Every structure is written in C-alpha cells, then in structure tokens.
C-alpha cells in the first residue's frame, strides 16, 4: 500500500521565500523540528504498543502505513510531537466510538496538544451543540444566503479574467470560505468587515504557530513564556478586537429582547451560541467571541484545504471537468438556478469527485483523536491507560484494497458507480462515515460540521466550473502537498491559471 508522495521541490521553496507569512510559519515549524531533533521530549511508552518511527521524524505517513499493515489486531504507537499517539485498529472502533467525553475526550486532547490554556485553541460544548444541532438543521434555510455570498466572494476575489491569469489557489479559497462561513456565523455586514475576517483567519495560524513555539520550552516555563511569544499575544489581540466588533451586535439583540421578549430571534451562529451557553456565558461578549473564533479554527481552514485539494485534482485530471459541467447544467435545467437541498443532492458526480479527492488527500491521516480520561479495556485485552492520546489510521484505511478495488488509482467517479449498485444509494456519499470511510470520524462524535462544509464546497466548485476555465501552468504537475506530522497540507503557494469560461 502506497500513500501519495509528499515532497518540497525547488520552485515551491522559491515561492515560499517570497511569502513572509508562509515563510515565517515554515521557519517556526523547522525550528521546532530542530529542537525535537536535539532535545526530544520523553514520554512513558504504553506497554505492548510497538513504536514505529522516531521522535525526530518530520512526518509519520509511512509509519502509519507500516503499522496499519503489520498490526491489524493490536495497537501501535507513533511518536508524534509533544504527545505520542497510540493508533487503535479500525476493528475496535465499534467499542469506543460512542464513549462519552468523560471517558475519551476530544476536547482535552485538542487542548493538551495545542496548549489551549495559553493559545486559546480548543473546543467547548457550546460549539459542538451549535454546529451539530443548530447549524445542521438550518442548512436548507441558509442556502439563499450562502449563494448570495458565493456571488459576492467570487466576484470580489477572482472577478473578471478575460485572459489566462495565475491565481494563488489556497489563499483565494481561504478568503472565499471565510466570507461564506462568516455570513452564517455572524451575519452581514460584520461578516465582510476586514478586521473581523483577518481575526478569524489569523487566529488559527497564530494559535498553531504559537503552540509550536511554546512547546520548545519546558512546561514549567509555559505560564511565563506565553507573554514573550508574539503569536500567542496576537491570538489574545484577535479576541479583544473581535469582541469590540461583536459587542454592538450583541447589545442590540439584548435590547430588542428586553423591548419585546416575544420577538423572533435571529437565526445565526451568534444566537445559537447565546442560546446554547450555560449560565451567563451567553451574555458574555468575550465568551461568544472566543467560541466564534474556535469555530473558525475547525470550519475555515479544513474546508479550504479540502476544496484546494479538489481543485488541484481537477486540473490534474481535466477529463472530469466536462462531465461535471454537464451534470451542473442538467441539474439546473431540472431544478432551476437557485440552489436547494434537492438540487445539490443531485450532484452525484461532484459528490463522488470530492470524496475521491478526500480519500487520497485528507487534511489529516488520523481521526478519532481522543485523550483517555478513564481506563479503557478493548475486547482483546489491550488496556488504554489514562492520559494516553489515541487515534485511528484513516489514511491507510482509505487505501486498503480490502475496501476498494484498485485503491491507488484516482477514479473521480468511483463513488458514483458504487452508489449506483443496488442498496448503496446512501452508503457512499461525501459526508457518509463508516468502517471504510473514516476521514470525517466515526459514530456520534463524527465531524458535526461536515454537512455544512459539503454544501459550501459544492457551491464554490459549481461557481468555479460554471464561470471559469482552469488549467495547470505550462510544464507544471499537480501541486505537491506538505507532509508535517500526520497532517496533509495543500501547497499554500501553488498557482493555477484561470480565465473566463469559453468552453
């Protein structure tokens, strides 16, 4: 079994060095890697869980594949930065996928790995409920707003291109996704405020970079060193500035409710956070702002990465462009130009293409990340001790020939063909999870925002395919990914050519 190749070529290095933001982040990651090389952090190894790879390795893609193949019935460990990760075979997921936060905690795993106490990165119950319940059940209602924002975002950030023009894919898509998400999270006009947009985009990047820098110091010094790390200080400035922008909106709503307690509440993420918060948190602008920023961490960057990979796969396999356009034209002829739940559901080829793209290049090669809060004993007798960080190897699982025929060949319509088989119509959708589809997670704790992300991505892809011709630059192959730890990052500097559609 072979995972996609991840390298950095000379052109990529040159382009990165001309981007101060990307260069700064890359230097931090390389510095953290160098420190790990000479001062690796020691952790107690879980018994009977063989270690694959070295703590000094920059990435663990091959280690995951080796362990997945060698240990299908037992755990193995990869020595990831800061916290070794015990990989639990997929065969045991039914035993652990429904265990509550009090036993296997996603929230504490995120906070521990990214030093949430200082960086602000993490997840809370308000966020999970607001996304899983309120956002998902309101998707149909918000489609008109999303389409309006797609029109605005694409016009503003791509615009009219009469002749071929190089467009930076990741940076452009990041702005598009931020505008779409913001429209539903805080509403217009705040969603288009440049200060708010910059805060939601930078909060994630500076939080991750700040955590990497903070990890280079012993834990004993973290409470002090947080004040000397620029990125950590920036994170707190984004929260302060965001609260200043959000405060007038919240005060206006609070006054409206006092004036008329029976008035209809707004239906956006601000209101859902307020309604789902405990005690007085819902009236605390700082708490609502922080929860908004945390949602941006999970909603904006991962959606952008998934969309960027799909665009790169599309220009690398241009034979799929025309069939996807034909499907769009047919659906619009049947359902009209305004997107609805029914019309988007008919985009079966696009759904398949996105799922195949994700199968090869997900944002991360592991899922079901948890911190063990209470000892767990698996059916084969293996014990997961308290404090252990666990995950399952979703990347190798997606390329397992036991699940997919010819798994190392990219087949954009693989899942459409599988869905056409009797009894499979609802089994292989982009957002579907299962033992052979782990990238969204599994069970009751699968990614709660995947339905919203799916709609965003499909609407953006439809707009690009409808309005533009897109191709690789002459002599250029598919942009190469960056492999860091267990993450798969689309080349943030890659450009492809756009022009107004002629074909």
N, C-alpha and C positions, 0 to 999 in steps of 0.2 A: 504494500500500500504506500503510495507516494503523495505527500501533500504538495500544494503549489509551491514553486520556488520563490524565495524571498531574498532579494539582494539589493544592493545600492550601487548603481552604475555612476560613471564619471559625470554624465550630464545631470543626473539628479543632484550630485554633490555641488556642482556649479550653481544650479538653480536655487538650492537651499541656501548657499552662502550669500545670495542676493536678496534673501528674505530675512530681515532682522528678527522677526517674531519666531519664525520656524527655526532659524539658526540658534537663537537663544535657548529655545526649548530643547533642541537636539544636543547642545553643549551640556545642558544640565543633565540630561539622560546619560550622556557619555561620561560625565564626571561621576555620577552615581555608580555607573558600571565600574569605573576605575577604582573607586573606593571599595566596592564589593570585591574586586579582584584582590586587593591587598589587605582588606580588613573585613572579611566575610563575617556576617552575623551568625552566631551559633544558636541552634535550636535543638531541643530534645527530639530525637527521632522516634516516631511511632514504631512500636515493635511489630515485626513480621510485615513490614511495608517497605520493600526494597526501594532504594533511591536510584533514580535514573537521571543522569545529567549531573552537572556540578553547579555549586552555588555561584560560580563566576561566569556561567554561561549567559550570553546576552539574550537568548531566546530558547524556548523549550518545545518547539514544534516537532522536531524529530524524536525527542524524548517521549512526548505524548504518544506518538505513533508506535514507538518501540514498546512502551508499557502497555498500551491498548492491545497489542498483538500477543505479547508474552504473558500477560496476567489477566485473562478474561474472567477469572473466577476469584480474584483477590485484589486487594488494593496495591497501589504502588505510590511512591512519593516523588514529586519533582521539587527541587529546592528553589522555588521562586523567591524573589526579593522580599525580605522582611518577614515573611511567613511561609514556611514550606507548605505545599499543597498536596494533600492526600487525595488521590484520584480513586473514586469509587466506581467499579464497573457498572455499566447500564443495567445489568441483570438485577441489581439490588435497588433500582430507583423506586420500584413499587413499594418497597419497605420504608423509604424515607421521604418520598415526595410530598406527603401530606402532613409531616410532623410540624408542629407549630413553632413559632419564633422562640418560645421558651425552651425548646429542645435543640433545634437547628436554626440559628439566627442569621438571616441575610443582612439585617441592619447592622448588627455588631461586627460582622465580617467586613463590611464596607468601611465602617468607622475605624476599625483596627488597622486595616491595610492602608488606608489613606489618611490616617491620623486626623479623623474628623473633629476631635476635640479642639484642634488648633486650626485646621484648614477649612472647617465648615462642611466638608464633603460627607455625605451620608444619605440616609433615607429615614423618614418617620411614618408613623401610622396614618397621619393626615394625608400625606402624599399618596400612599398606596391606595387608600379608600377613594380619594378624589379621582384618581386615574382609573382604577379598576371598576368602580361603580358609576360615578357621575359622568366622566368623560366618555366612557364606552356607551352608556345608554343614550347619550345625547349626540352621537355621531351623525345620525341622519339629519337632525335639526341644524347642525352646524355646517353641512356641506355647501350651502349657498355662500356662507361667509368665507369658507376655505377657497371656493372658486374665485370669489372676488379678490381675495388676497393673492392667489396664484397669478391672476391677470396683472395685478399691480406689481408684484415682486419680480416677475419675469420681464415685464416692460422696463422696470427701473434698473435691474441688474444685468440683463442681457441685451434687451432692446432690439432696435432695427439694425440688421447686419447685411447690407446688400452684397458684400463680397466676403470671401473667406477671412476669418479673423480668429486668432488664437485666444481662447478663453480658459482661464485657470479654473478647473472643474471643482475642486474641493472648496476653495474659497467662495466661489459663486454659489454653489449649492448650500453652503453654510448660511449665507445671507438669506437665501430663499426659504430654507427650513425655519430659520429664526423668525422670519416675518409670518409664515403660516402658523407656527406654533404660538407665537405671541398674540396673534389675532384671537385665538381661542383662550389663551391663558390670562391675558389682561385686557383684551379688547382694544378697539380703535378709539382714540388716537394714540394711547400710550404705547401700543404695540409697534408703532412706527417711529417712536422717539429714539433718536440716535444714541442718547446716553443710556436709555434702558436696554436697547439692543446690544450695545457694546458690553454692558454689565453682564447680560445673560450669556453672551458668547465667551467672554474672558473669565468669568467665574470658574468655569470648568477647567480651562487650560492652566490658569494660575494656581488653582487648587491642586491639580495633579503635580505641577512643577514644584510648588511649594512643599508638597508632601515628600517628593523625592529629595529635595534639599534638606528637609528636616530630618529625614531618615539617615543622613550622613553623620548625624551627631548621636551620641548615646541618649537613650530615653530620658535619663536623669536630667539632661540639659534642654529637653524639648520645651518645657514651660518658659524658659528664658529665651532660647534661640528663635522662637516664633516671632519675636519682636524685631529680629535682625534680618529676617528673610523677606526681601521685597515682595515676592509673590504672595506670601501669607498676609502681609499688610494690605496688599491690593485687594485680596478677597474681602477683607473687612470693609474696605472703602466702597466696593461694589454694593455691599449690603446697606451701608449708610446712604449712598446715593440713590439706590433703588427704593429705600424706604421713604426718602424725601419725595420721590415721584409718585409713589403709591399712596402716600398719606392723604392727599386731597381726594382721591377716588374713594378711599375707604370712609373718610369723613362725610362725603356727600351721600354715600349709601346709608351710613348710620343715621344721618339727619332725616333722610327720606323715610326710614323705618320708624323713627320717632314721630314724624308728622303723620304717617299713615301705616300703622302696623299691619294692615291687610293688603298693602300694595304688593304687586308681583315682584319677586326678587329677580335680579339679573341672572342669567344662566351662563356663567363663565367660570374659569378656574379660581378667580378671586373669591367668588361667592361660595364655591364648593369647599374651598379651604376654610373659609369662615364657618360654614355650617358643620364641617366635619372635625373641627378643632375641639379639644377638651377645655373645660373651664373658661377662662378669659382669654385663651390664646387666640381665638378668632377675632378678638377686638384689638389685638396687639399687632401693630403695623410691622414691627421688626420680625415677629414670628411668621406672619403671612409672607413678607418679603423673602425671608430665608427659604421658606417652603417653595416659593416660586422659583428661586434660584436652583434649588435642589432638583426640581422638575426639569429645568433646562439642562442639567447635567445628563439626565437619562433620556431626554426627549430630543434634544437638538443634535448633539454630536453623533450619537449612534445612528440616528435616522439619516444624517448627512453621509456617514460612512457607507451605509447600505446603498443609498442612492448613487453615490460616486462609483462604487464597485459595479453597479448595474450599468451605468453609463459607459464605464471603461469596457465592460464585457460586450456592450452593444457595438462600440466602434471596433472592437477586436473581432467581432463576429457579425459583420454588417449584413449577412444574409438574413438576419432576423428582422431588420428594420422594416422592410416592405410588408411581411406578414403581420407585424404588429400594427402598422398603419392601416392595413386593410381591416383588421379587427376593430380598430377605433372607429373607422368610417362606418362600418356595418352597425356597430352598437349605437352610434349617434343617429344613424338613419332610422333605427328601430325605436330608440328611447328619447331622442331629442338631444339638443346640445348641452342642456343643464345636467350636471352630474347628479345622480341619485344612487341610493343603495342598490337598486335593481340594475342600473346600467353599469356600475362599477363591478358588480358581481359577474357580469357577462364578459369581462376582460380576462378570459381564462388563459389565453396565450401570455398576456403580460404577467398574470399571477404566476404562471409556470416559470417564465423567464426570471422573475425576481427570486423565486425560490431556488432555482438552479444556481444563480449568481451567489446567493447566500450560502448554499451548500458548499461551494468552493472557498468563498472568502467572507466568512462572518466577521463581525467586529472582534470576537474573541473565540479561541478554540476550546474553551471550557465553559460549562454552565452549571447551574445548581450550586453556585458558590455559597457556602454556609460556614458559620463558626459553631462548633459543638458546645452547647450550653449545659447539656446533661448527657452523660454517657449513653451511647447507642450501641447495641449489640446486633450485628447482622445475623441472618439465618445460618450462615456457615461458621458462626462462632467468632468472627472478627469483631473486635471492640474498637469503637471510635472514641478516644478519650476526650474529656472536657478540654476546651481550648484549641482543639485541632481545627484547622481550616480544610474543608473538603470541597470537592467539585467532581464533575464527570467530564470525560473527554469527548465533547461534542464534535470536534473537528474530525478526528479519525473515524468516529462513528458514522459521520455523513459520507465517508468514502469507503465504507465497508461493503465488499461485494456480496455479503450475506443479505444486504438490504436492497442494493441497486445493481442492475446489470451494467457492466462496463462503467464502473463508477468514476474512473479517472478521465473520462471523456465528457467535455462540456456539451450538454444537449439542452438547449434552451426550452424546448417543448417537452422535455422528459415527463414533467408532472401533469401536463395537459393530457398526454397519452395515458398515463396511469389513471387519471380521473375518468377517462372515457371507458375504462373497464367496468364491467357490472359490479355494483356495490361500492365503488371507490369515489363516487362523486364528491363527497365531503371529507375524504381522507387526506388528500394531498394538496390542500390549499396553502397559500403562502403563510398564513397565520396559524396553521394547524401544528399541534405538538403531538409527540408520540415517541415510542422507543427508537424509531429510525429518523426522527425529526426533533432534535434536541436544542437547536440554536436559540429558540425562544424560551428555553427552560421546560419544566415539566410540572404536571399536577396543578394543585391550587395556587402554587407560587410561580407559575409561568408569567412571563413579562406582561404586566397588566396593560401596558400602552401599545401592544403590538397591533391592535385593530386600528387605532388612530394613526399610527405610523404607516400602516399599509395604505390607508386612504391618501395620506399626504404624498407618499412616494408615487403611487399610481397617477395621481392628478398632476404631479410635476413631470413625470415621464410622458404622460399624454400630451402635455403642453409642449414639451421639447420636441417630441416626434411630430407633432402637428405643425409647429411653426418653423422648425429649423432642419437643415441638413447638417449632419455631424460626421466627421471623419478623423482618423488619426493624422498627425502631422506626417509629411512625407518621410519615409525611412524610419519611422518610429513604430515600435511594437507596443503591445499593451503595457501601460504604466506598471512598474513593479511596486509591490507592496513593501512596507517596512515591517519587519518582524521584531517585536520587542516583548520579552517575557512570554505571555500567552496571547498577546494581542496581535491583530492583523490590521494595519493602518494603511489605507489607500494613499498613494503618493500625494502629499499635500501640495506639491509644486507642479504637478503634471498639467499640461495644457493640451486641449484638442481643438480642432478647427470647427467653427460654427459659421453658417450663413443662413439667410432667409431661405426657406424651403422652395426649391424649384422642381423637385421630382415628385 
